[in-house]
Amino acid sequence: MIFNILGLILICLIVWWFWLYKPTQVSANEGSITVIVEGGTYQPSRIKLPAGRPVTIEFLRKDASPCAALVLFSDLDISEELPLNQSKSLVLPAMSPGEYAFNCQMQMYRGTLVVE
């Protein structure tokens, strides 16, 4: 009986994490923002950007996992290697309104750029 209850709780947590959880959105109005790569996530993972202006994103990788070593912006044909415990600047071109995903090469770390 206890295992069944623990199993249901675990299923609920998995459903919440993968389908119901929506990370907070951070705005980059000044044209620059810092993203920390740590603990299997990008912090912040949802970034609001202005349309039609280039933006600089600073990535600070604190996670030694090999998966965290690369960030990909597939829609923009951009990929950059992230050095461990060092800041890496990435200048993104002016973008049209929409949502642009960014992730690691295995898509375990995920983020979204919301361009308005």
Secondary structure as UniProt FT lines:
FT   HELIX           2..15
FT   HELIX           16..20
FT   STRAND          25..27
FT   TURN            29..30
FT   STRAND          32..38
FT   TURN            39..40
FT   STRAND          41..43
FT   STRAND          46..49
FT   TURN            51..52
FT   STRAND          55..61
FT   HELIX           66..69
FT   STRAND          70..73
FT   HELIX           74..76
FT   STRAND          78..81
FT   STRAND          87..92
FT   STRAND          98..103
FT   TURN            105..106
FT   STRAND          110..115
//
